[in-house]
Amino acid sequence: MGIRGLVMSPKTVGVIGGLGSRATVAFLNSVLEHTPIKSNRDHLHMIVDCNPKVPDINAAILGTGPIAAAALAASGRRLEIAGANFIVMVCNAAHVYEGELRQAVSVPFISMVEETMRTIRSDFPQCRRVGLLATDGCFRSNLYQDRLASRDLIPIVQTAKELERLMLALGRINTGDLGHAIRSEILGLIAALIARGAESIILGCSEIALVEPYSDSGIPLIDPGLVLAKATVRSALS
């Protein structure tokens, strides 16, 4: 059989999850929804390490809890040994440890943060002032702010009070509260960023999108989890 007759199998996806578990499930569903299929057998082979026992990422970044790098690296190695051809991680803040994770595995790692940057540039080139909703660890690490600035984009960030409100809301989301009051709180935080000039907004915590905080403001809301799901499908089928 010649090269033209060969049919390439999709790559196997390794997923570091559990950082939160609900966001991991939402990510897997997004991968399913964006995979072109003719039958159930066309879905991707995904190996998922959903481990909620990894040290708290935000506490680790802020220095108030044990370091999480070793646990994330171990997760990556487990996925590689199990047969993953590339690895993704369903947590924005955990990408602070992207360098350590890349060093721990020999297969490619697809960065949620980098894919989000590419999406902003390709899909919303007119937006220069980018709002950011992120957890305290992600925010204090400047994970997104530095990447935005390196692309000549202006980060519009939360005030200390807004960050406190977001962390309280995320705590309730993590316990399963996806009700109207929490959605209204997230919408209020989004509105505050828009009022300060944000032309698009990164939902920089995977749990934020769980309450579907979409409105008729006309401002693009960028969900890195959805961005990563689409990138995962592209990479697996490439």
C-alpha positions as CSV (number, residue, x, y, z in Angstrom):
1,M,0.0,0.0,0.0
2,G,1.4,3.4,-0.9
3,I,1.6,6.4,1.4
4,R,-1.6,7.8,-0.2
5,G,-3.4,4.7,0.9
6,L,-2.4,4.9,4.5
7,V,-5.1,6.1,7.1
8,M,-3.6,7.8,10.1
9,S,-5.2,7.0,13.4
10,P,-6.0,9.9,15.7
11,K,-3.4,10.6,18.4
12,T,-4.2,9.5,22.0
13,V,-4.9,12.4,24.3
14,G,-3.6,12.5,27.9
15,V,-5.6,14.8,30.2
16,I,-4.3,16.1,33.6
17,G,-7.6,16.8,35.4
18,G,-9.2,16.9,38.8
19,L,-8.0,20.4,39.5
20,G,-11.3,20.9,39.5
21,S,-13.2,17.8,38.7
22,R,-16.4,19.5,37.3
23,A,-14.3,21.6,34.9
24,T,-12.5,18.4,33.8
25,V,-15.9,16.8,32.9
26,A,-16.9,20.0,31.1
27,F,-13.7,19.9,29.1
28,L,-14.2,16.2,28.1
29,N,-17.7,17.1,27.0
30,S,-16.4,20.0,24.9
31,V,-13.9,17.7,23.2
32,L,-16.7,15.3,22.3
33,E,-18.9,18.2,21.0
34,H,-16.1,19.5,18.7
35,T,-14.9,16.1,17.4
36,P,-16.2,15.5,13.9
37,I,-17.8,12.0,13.9
38,K,-19.9,9.7,11.7
39,S,-20.2,7.1,14.5
40,N,-19.3,6.7,18.1
41,R,-16.1,5.0,17.1
42,D,-14.8,8.2,15.7
43,H,-14.4,9.8,19.1
44,L,-10.9,10.4,20.4
45,H,-9.0,8.0,22.7
46,M,-8.5,10.1,25.9
47,I,-6.6,8.9,29.0
48,V,-7.7,11.0,31.9
49,D,-5.8,11.3,35.2
50,C,-8.5,13.0,37.3
51,N,-6.7,13.5,40.6
52,P,-8.3,16.0,43.1
53,K,-5.6,15.1,45.6
54,V,-3.0,17.3,43.9
55,P,-2.0,20.1,46.3
56,D,-4.1,23.2,46.0
57,I,-2.7,25.0,43.0
58,N,-3.5,28.5,44.2
59,A,-2.2,27.9,47.7
60,A,1.0,26.4,46.2
61,I,1.5,29.5,44.0
62,L,0.9,31.9,46.9
63,G,3.3,30.0,49.2
64,T,0.6,29.1,51.7
65,G,0.5,25.4,50.7
66,P,2.7,22.5,49.5
67,I,4.3,22.9,46.0
68,A,2.2,21.1,43.3
69,A,4.9,20.8,40.6
70,A,5.9,17.2,41.6
71,A,2.3,15.9,41.6
72,L,1.6,17.5,38.2
73,A,4.8,16.0,36.7
74,A,3.9,12.6,38.1
75,S,0.5,12.9,36.5
76,G,2.1,13.7,33.1
77,R,4.4,10.7,33.4
78,R,1.6,8.4,34.2
79,L,-0.3,9.6,31.1
80,E,2.8,9.2,28.9
81,I,3.4,5.6,30.2
82,A,-0.2,4.8,29.6
83,G,0.2,5.7,25.9
84,A,-0.7,9.4,25.6
85,N,0.8,11.0,22.4
86,F,0.4,14.5,23.9
87,I,-0.8,16.0,27.1
88,V,-3.2,18.8,28.1
89,M,-4.0,20.2,31.5
90,V,-7.4,21.5,32.6
91,C,-6.5,24.3,34.9
92,N,-5.4,27.8,34.1
93,A,-3.3,28.5,37.3
94,A,-1.5,25.1,37.1
95,H,0.2,26.4,33.9
96,V,2.6,28.2,36.2
97,Y,4.2,24.8,36.3
98,E,4.2,24.3,32.6
99,G,8.0,24.3,32.4
100,E,8.4,21.6,35.0
101,L,5.7,19.5,33.3
102,R,7.4,19.8,29.9
103,Q,10.7,18.6,31.5
104,A,9.0,15.6,33.1
105,V,7.6,14.1,29.8
106,S,8.9,13.5,26.3
107,V,5.6,13.9,24.5
108,P,4.3,17.3,23.5
109,F,2.3,19.5,25.9
110,I,-0.4,21.8,24.6
111,S,-0.6,25.0,26.7
112,M,-4.1,26.3,27.5
113,V,-2.6,29.8,28.0
114,E,-0.7,29.9,24.7
115,E,-3.8,28.6,22.8
116,T,-5.8,31.3,24.4
117,M,-3.3,33.9,23.3
118,R,-3.5,32.6,19.7
119,T,-7.3,32.7,19.8
120,I,-7.3,36.3,20.9
121,R,-5.0,37.3,18.1
122,S,-6.7,35.3,15.4
123,D,-10.4,35.7,16.4
124,F,-10.4,39.1,18.0
125,P,-7.6,41.1,16.4
126,Q,-9.4,44.4,17.0
127,C,-9.3,43.8,20.8
128,R,-6.3,45.4,22.5
129,R,-7.7,45.8,26.0
130,V,-8.2,42.3,27.4
131,G,-10.0,41.8,30.7
132,L,-9.0,39.0,33.0
133,L,-11.0,37.1,35.6
134,A,-8.6,34.7,37.4
135,T,-8.0,33.0,40.8
136,D,-5.7,34.7,43.3
137,G,-2.8,32.3,42.4
138,C,-3.2,32.8,38.7
139,F,-3.6,36.5,39.1
140,R,-0.6,37.0,41.5
141,S,1.6,34.9,39.3
142,N,1.0,37.3,36.3
143,L,0.6,34.2,34.2
144,Y,-1.8,35.9,31.7
145,Q,-0.8,39.5,32.3
146,D,2.8,38.8,31.1
147,R,1.7,36.9,28.0
148,L,-0.8,39.6,27.1
149,A,1.8,42.3,27.5
150,S,4.3,40.4,25.4
151,R,1.8,40.5,22.5
152,D,1.2,44.3,22.9
153,L,-2.1,43.7,24.6
154,I,-3.3,45.6,27.6
155,P,-4.5,43.6,30.6
156,I,-7.5,44.9,32.4
157,V,-7.4,43.3,35.8
158,Q,-9.6,42.8,38.9
159,T,-9.4,45.0,41.9
160,A,-8.6,43.4,45.2
161,K,-12.2,43.5,46.2
162,E,-13.3,41.9,43.0
163,L,-10.7,39.2,43.4
164,E,-12.0,38.4,46.8
165,R,-15.6,38.2,45.4
166,L,-14.5,35.9,42.7
167,M,-12.7,33.5,45.1
168,L,-15.9,33.3,47.2
169,A,-18.0,32.6,44.1
170,L,-15.6,29.9,42.9
171,G,-15.7,28.3,46.3
172,R,-19.4,27.9,45.9
173,I,-19.2,26.7,42.3
174,N,-16.7,24.0,43.4
175,T,-19.3,22.7,45.8
176,G,-21.9,22.4,43.0
177,D,-23.7,25.8,43.4
178,L,-24.4,26.9,39.8
179,G,-27.5,28.9,40.6
180,H,-28.8,32.3,39.7
181,A,-27.1,34.2,42.5
182,I,-23.6,32.9,41.6
183,R,-24.2,33.5,37.9
184,S,-25.3,37.1,38.7
185,E,-22.1,37.6,40.8
186,I,-19.9,36.5,37.9
187,L,-21.8,38.7,35.5
188,G,-21.3,41.6,37.9
189,L,-17.5,41.0,37.9
190,I,-17.5,40.8,34.1
191,A,-19.5,44.1,33.9
192,A,-16.9,45.8,36.1
193,L,-14.1,44.9,33.7
194,I,-16.2,46.1,30.8
195,A,-16.8,49.4,32.6
196,R,-13.0,49.8,32.9
197,G,-12.5,49.4,29.1
198,A,-12.1,45.7,28.5
199,E,-12.9,44.8,24.9
200,S,-12.7,41.1,25.5
201,I,-12.4,39.0,28.7
202,I,-10.5,35.8,29.5
203,L,-12.4,33.6,31.9
204,G,-9.2,32.6,33.5
205,C,-10.5,29.8,35.8
206,S,-12.0,26.7,34.4
207,E,-14.9,26.8,36.8
208,I,-16.2,30.2,35.7
209,A,-17.6,29.0,32.4
210,L,-19.7,26.3,34.3
211,V,-22.3,29.0,35.2
212,E,-22.5,30.1,31.6
213,P,-22.0,33.8,32.3
214,Y,-22.9,35.0,28.8
215,S,-24.9,38.1,28.2
216,D,-25.8,40.6,25.5
217,S,-23.0,42.9,26.3
218,G,-21.4,42.2,22.9
219,I,-18.0,41.7,24.6
220,P,-16.3,38.4,23.6
221,L,-15.8,36.1,26.6
222,I,-12.9,33.7,26.0
223,D,-13.1,30.4,27.8
224,P,-9.6,28.8,27.8
225,G,-11.2,25.4,28.5
226,L,-13.2,25.6,25.3
227,V,-10.1,26.9,23.5
228,L,-8.1,24.0,24.8
229,A,-10.8,21.5,23.8
230,K,-10.7,22.7,20.2
231,A,-6.9,22.7,20.1
232,T,-7.0,19.1,21.5
233,V,-9.2,17.9,18.7
234,R,-7.1,19.6,16.1
235,S,-3.9,18.1,17.5
236,A,-5.4,14.6,17.8
237,L,-6.6,14.6,14.2
238,S,-3.6,16.3,12.7
